[in-house]
Amino acid sequence: MLHHGGRVASFPRKRKPKNRPFRHVCGKTATPGRASPHFPRLNSQGKRPSPSADQNFLDNQGSLHRIKSQKPLADPVADNLQIHVRTFQPSTTQEQALETLTDSMAEVLDERQLRHIKNAVLLREETQTTYLDHGLAVPHGRTSALDSMQVTVGLSPEGILWPDDARHAHLIVMLGVPTAMVTGYLTTMQKLLRWHKNAPLGPNGEWTGDEASLLASLQQALQ
């Protein structure tokens, strides 16, 4: 009921929708040519992690368009980002790249946190490829084991199949995101995509400078 200028407007009371149990459908066959490679799990109990435990909300092209079109949000969370950069050998596979990038977080994460972020990242990659556009892949995972965002970057001048010959990732930016972080994560993605659009990249999306220049450029863009 609203009171405005002596007038009273009443609205019909909405019925509360009935709760419906969430059903997870398993066993679907992946579309040929688009399936991601199988990655080993790192769960200490040997169980497959539940998809609902570490949900991710970057659904490639649809969300990519929405993120690009949104205005940057206020971001008090990403001010202290620590970014690590690695350059991959020409023969590096997607699985090896993901393993290397998650392992590089061991400098700031304990064993439990590292295990959780690995599971979250691999689960996301199995669900849908994180290759976005022009040589950029953004593997990412959300977990309650983290209390701050983690960023590691991989360079591949030759390109890594991500996951197949149709997509070659030259710049891989991995994000480890706390489950509770929403605004900070979306803001970081906005900044990253805007940076990538204007970055000094080669014709295939490869970084044209060295590790130090990439680190400095990303730190300035994401802070």
N, C-alpha and C positions, 0 to 999 in steps of 0.2 A: 504494500500500500504506500503511495507517494502523496505527500502534502505539498502543494505548490500554489501560492497565491490564493489560499483559501479553498482551493479545489482538491478533491481527493480522488485519486485514480487507483483502482484496484485491479489486480491481475489474477487470473486463475492460477491456482496452485498446481505446480508441475508434479507429476508423479515420479517418484524415485525409480529409476530403471532397476530391474532385477539383476542381481549379480550373476554373471555366467562364468562357469569355470573356463580357465584358459586351457586350450588344447594345443599341444605341440605336435605337429605332424612330422613324422620321421620316415625315412626310407625313400624319399623322392629321388628320382634319377636326374642327375645334372644334365644340362643341355650340352650336347657334344661340342667340343672346341672351346668351351667357356669355363670348364671346371678348373678349379685351383688344385694344385698338387696336394697330396696328403702330407701333413706335418705331424711329427710325433708329439704326443702329449707329455707334459712334465708334471702332472698332478702327483703329489707325493703318495696318494692313496691308490693310484692306478686307475682312477675313474675318469670317465669323460666329463668335462666341465659342462654345466648346464648353460644353454644359450641365454637364459634369463638372468644369469648371475652377473654377466658383464656385457650388458647391451651397449651397442654403439649406434650413434645416429648420424653417420655420414653415409648416405645411400647413394653414393656416386653422383651421377649426372643430375638427378632431380634436386638433391640437397646442394650440390655444387652450384647450380644456378641460383637457388635461394640465398645461399651464403654470399655469393658475389653481389647480388642485388641489394642486400641489406646494408644499412649504415653501420659503421663500427660501433660496438657497444662499449660502455665504460668497463674497464678491466683492471681491477685492483689485484688480480691473482697472478698474472704472468710477469710481474715486475722483476722477479728474481730467477728467471729461467736460466738454467745451465745447459748449454748446447754442446754436444760432442760431435765431431766430424770424422768420418772414416772414408778412405778411398779403397774401392774394391779391385781385386785382380780381374783380368779379362774373362777368366773362366768361372767366375762366381755365379752360383745359381740363386734363384729366389729364396730357397730354403736356407742356404748359407748366409745370404744377406740379412735375412730376418734374425737368424741366430747371432750373427755378429753385432747387429745393432742393439738387440736386447742385452747381450752380454756386456756391451759397453756401458750399460746403466749400472753395472755392478760396482762402479766407483762410488755411487751415491745411494744404492739400495742394498738392503740385506737379502739373505737367501730367500726368505719367504716372499718378500715383495717382488723379487726378480722372477720367482716361479709363477706368481699370479699374473704379472704383466705379460710373461711369455704365453701363458695359456690364453689370455684375453686377445692378444695380437693374432695368434695363430687361429683362434676360433673365428675372429672377424675375417681373416683372409680366406678361410675355408668357406665362409658364408657367401662372400662376394668379393671380387677383386678390388683392391684399393687403388688401382691405377686410375688416374684422373684425366690428365690431358698434357700433350706436348712434353712427354718424357718424365712427367711427375707422378710419383706414387706416394701415398700418405698412409702407410700401415698404422693402425692405431688400436688401442684397447682401453677399456674402462674397468677399473677394479677398486674396491674399497680398501685394498691393501696400501694404496698410495695416498699421501696427504698433500702432494704437490705435483704439478705437471712435469713430466720428463720429456726431453727432446733429444733425439740423436739423428744425425744426417749421414747418408751414404752417397758417395759419388761413384759413378760408373761411366767413364768416357765412352766405352764400347756399348753400353746398354745391357740390361739384364731382362730376360724374358719374364714378363709379369702378367699373367703366368705363362703366356704362350707367345708364339712368333709374331702375333698381330700387335703386341704391345711391348715396347722396349723402355724400361725405366732407366733414366740417366741420373735422376735426382730423387733419392728416397728419403723422405722425412718421416721418422717414426715418432708418434706421440703416445706417451703413457699418461692416462688421464684418471684422476680420482673420480669415483662414481658420483660424488656429491657436486662436482664441478660442472656447471652447465654454461653459465655466462662466459666464464674464462676460457672454456674450450672453444665455444663458437667464435669468440673474439679472436683467439689465436688462429683459427682456421681462416677467418676473414683476412687477417693481416698476412698470413702465409700466401693465400691465393693472390692478393694484390701485389705482394712482393714478387711472386713468380711471374706475373704478367709483365712486369717492368724490369726483371733481372737480366743481366747480360748473358744470355744463353745462345748456344749454337743452333743450327738449323733443326736439330733433332731434340733440343731441350737440354743439351749437355752444358754444364757449367764451364765457362771459358777461363776462369781464374784458378787460383790454388785454394788449398784448405783454409788458409788464414783469411783470405779475402772473403770467402764464403761465410766463415764464422762471423766476421765483423759485419757483413751485410745483413745476415739473418738476425743477429743480436740487435742491430739498430731497428730492423723492421718489426720484430716481435715484442720489443720492450714497450 
